[in-house]
Amino acid sequence: MARIAAFLLAIMLAAPALAQDLRSADTLARPACELHVWPSAGLSVMRAHAHDNFVWSAGDGQRGIVGLVSHSAAASGPNVNDNFTTEHYGPRQNGPLTPSRQIALMQALPLAEMLGLPGYRPVFHTGSMTLADVRKPARLSADGPACHAELLLTDLTYARVYAHGHNLKAFWVLRDFGSDPTLKRRAGLPEEDPLTVPTDETKRTDDAFFADLERAFTSTLQHFGRDLQRKAKP
């Protein structure tokens, strides 16, 4: 009987220390900081047409070859901007670089380290944010520990411009709160990367085009990380 009582007493004395060890292990297992990430709503498309340099003006109705001959013809061009007529299509939910595909590409990268935030645990969100959200002073997600940062991709555009080839343009934003409830640092930078496949659709496959877009997507994020860390240096 005395042995049983001694055994029970030993368990009672060890329980607080065991509970403390479990709490310590749990604390070590959970990262102290999180990086919350939002992809863009999809891939937008912008095209500028070659013939517009000859037909429409840069705004005063007098430039361009046709503008020299007919002011009315030059002034009738739609969406005229710097001698180009542009077509712009908003984010697409299918095709290349959907939000879910953007997340998959970012999950394959050492994202926090690239942004100069080693040790931060990335947390990916399926929605998207806008520039209006970027300007908000408070955290966009209330979940997680006090140490908090946010990465937003507010715009992702495939651009094809006459005589300039084609590229992928991205606007990345980092919002860093540190351990404070108020925003400590905000940095937004436009990045772009040229595509290497031909602009002519008949001279490339869809698979090659999509793969090049994904390569360029990763490259814009790498550019952003390098630019951030370059700006952070004294």
Secondary structure, 3 states (H helix, E strand, C coil): CHHHHHHHHHHHHHHHHHHHHHHHHHHHHCCCEEEEEECCCCEEEEEECCCHHHHCCCCCCCCCHHHHHCHHHHHCCCCEECCEEEEEEEEECCCCCCHHHHHHHHHCCCHHHHCCCCCCEEEECCCCCCHHHHCCCCCCCCCCCCEEEEEEEEEEEEEEECCCCEEEEEEEEEEEEECCCCCCEEEEEEEEEECCCCCCHHHCCHHHHHHHHHHHHHHHHHHHHHHHHHHHCC
